[in-house]
Each structure stands twice: as structure tokens, then as C-alpha cells.
Amino acid sequence: MKNHILLLRLSYWSAAIADFSIAILVLIPERMALSEIVYPMGLVSVIALSWGILLLVADRKPLERRWVLIPTIIVVGLLSLVRVIFALNQTIEFSLAFFLLGSALIALMAYSYYYSSKIETSNI
């Protein structure tokens, strides 16, 4: 019974830490191949910070709020896809580490959502 809650919490916290990292890194112009901060960087930072906070709020009631993982999986998947597309277009350098991190986060969140849903339906 505790395993699925632990997996959910691990999913929430790992994705939140990734979001907080993005919120900080996107404000470093050199990381974005720019010479100064531009408006879209601020927007992305705020969105990432807000999503990280949403994940930490979900952690307070992990089973009841596991639905938060569904849009989070979609966002992580789309962010990973955008990185791959821009790497293929040679706009940015391909990073295997970022690709593996995105894939691992998706796998963790999908498995913990599935596992907790399976446990929840068997308790009914």
C-alpha cells in the first residue's frame, strides 16, 4: 500500500526539481545561446516555476491528485520532442543526458500513475 504512494511522491518531487531547474537555467542567457534575457525566457521561467509548485501541492494528497501526472507527462514529452526537433535542425546541440532525463521522468510518472490506479481500483 505504501509503495504506490512512495512512487507518486517520487514522481512529483523529481518532476518539480526538474521544473525548478528549468526555471533557473532558462534565465541564463548563455545557456540559451543568447547575449541577454528576452521576454519569452521570463515567461518560460514563470511557467516552469508554477508547474513545480503545482507538483508540490499534489504531493500533499498524492493519491487524490495523481491526475496531475497526466498533463505533466504530456509536458515533459513535448519538451523532449522539441529538444529533439531543434537538435535535428541543428539549432541546438543534441544532449543525450536531457533526452534520457525526459524519458526517465516519463517512465517514472507513467508507471507510478498506472501502479497507483491499479491499487486504487483493487481496493474498491
ChimeraX attribute file (.defattr): number of C-alpha atoms within 10 A of each C-alpha:
attribute: neighborCount
match mode: 1-to-1
recipient: residues
	/A:1	9
	/A:2	8
	/A:3	12
	/A:4	21
	/A:5	19
	/A:6	14
	/A:7	19
	/A:8	28
	/A:9	23
	/A:10	17
	/A:11	26
	/A:12	29
	/A:13	18
	/A:14	17
	/A:15	25
	/A:16	22
	/A:17	16
	/A:18	17
	/A:19	23
	/A:20	20
	/A:21	15
	/A:22	18
	/A:23	23
	/A:24	16
	/A:25	15
	/A:26	19
	/A:27	20
	/A:28	15
	/A:29	14
	/A:30	12
	/A:31	10
	/A:32	14
	/A:33	10
	/A:34	10
	/A:35	10
	/A:36	12
	/A:37	14
	/A:38	11
	/A:39	9
	/A:40	11
	/A:41	19
	/A:42	15
	/A:43	14
	/A:44	16
	/A:45	20
	/A:46	17
	/A:47	16
	/A:48	21
	/A:49	20
	/A:50	16
	/A:51	20
	/A:52	25
	/A:53	18
	/A:54	14
	/A:55	25
	/A:56	18
	/A:57	14
	/A:58	21
	/A:59	21
	/A:60	12
	/A:61	13
	/A:62	22
	/A:63	17
	/A:64	10
	/A:65	14
	/A:66	23
	/A:67	13
	/A:68	19
	/A:69	21
	/A:70	13
	/A:71	10
	/A:72	22
	/A:73	20
	/A:74	12
	/A:75	14
	/A:76	19
	/A:77	17
	/A:78	13
	/A:79	14
	/A:80	18
	/A:81	14
	/A:82	12
	/A:83	19
	/A:84	19
	/A:85	14
	/A:86	13
	/A:87	14
	/A:88	12
	/A:89	10
	/A:90	10
	/A:91	11
	/A:92	14
	/A:93	12
	/A:94	15
	/A:95	12
	/A:96	10
	/A:97	9
	/A:98	13
	/A:99	16
	/A:100	12
	/A:101	15
	/A:102	21
	/A:103	16
	/A:104	12
	/A:105	21
	/A:106	23
	/A:107	14
	/A:108	20
	/A:109	26
	/A:110	18
	/A:111	16
	/A:112	24
	/A:113	22
	/A:114	14
	/A:115	16
	/A:116	23
	/A:117	16
	/A:118	12
	/A:119	13
	/A:120	13
	/A:121	8
	/A:122	8
	/A:123	8
	/A:124	5
